[in-house]
C-alpha cells in the first residue's frame, strides 16, 4: 500500500457508510489513493450480503453494529504511520437561553458565556462615555478673551469670567432600556455599564426602564421595584442606552416621549445623550436635533466622541 494525503481513516469512513461489495471496495480505495492487496479483495468479492444502500434497516442492525467492522478487509499500515484510534464521542451540553431581564436566572453547570465583539472599540468606548458623562464646569483659569471683550465694550466687571472645562464632578444618570427590541444588545449594555462605573464610580446613577422612562424606572431590572421617573440634579448629563423606539420592532409612539424628556432636561441644563444601536436614518430628525444621538457602531465611535466634546462648548 502506498502513502497518500487522504489516508486510511477516509477509506474506513467511506466503507462504513456505504457497505460496498466487490470491485467497489477497490474503487473507493483507489479514490483515496490507496491500494488493497488482491488476495484481500478476492475475499471481499465472496461477500454477497446486501449493502446498506440496497436493503432496509432492521432491528438487528444495532446488535450487529459491533461486529460489522470485523467483516471489512484488513488494511496494511506502512511502517512509521501511526494508527488512528476512534475519538470518544460525547454530547456537549446545550446551554439554555436565559431571559436577560430576569437577573435571578442562573446558567447550567459548565456554561460559559459567549464571547462577542463589542459595538464600540475599547478605546472609542471609553472616550465616548467620558465625553457623554462630562459637563461644562468653570475652572480656576480666567477667560482672558471675555475680559478683554468686556473692557472693550466699557462694561463693568463684577467678577472674572472663568474658562469652562469638561468635568465629571456631577456624574451622570444612566437610563438602560430593556424593552424587547433592546434584548439582543444585553451584553453590549452590560459592558458599557461596567465602563461607566469604572469612569464615574458611585456617581453613575443607573436606572432601568422598558421603552418609556417617563412611565417608570428603577435601579434593578425587575419592574416590580420601579417608580415614576425623576430627573437628576440640574446640569447632570443623562445617558440612555436605547434605540428610542426606532429598532425592531419600531415603536412610533416613542418619539413624542423622548422629545418631551429632552425638553424637560434642557430646561434644567442637562444634556440627553443616546447610544442607539440603529442606523441614524431610522431616527427621526426631530429626535436627532433634540438630543445627541450616537450611532452605536464600531465605525462611529471616534467621530462621536469628538462631536460630544464639541457640543460641550469648551
Order of alpha helices (4+ residues) and beta strands (2+ residues): alpha-alpha-alpha-alpha-alpha-beta-alpha-beta-beta-alpha-beta-beta-alpha-beta-alpha-beta-alpha
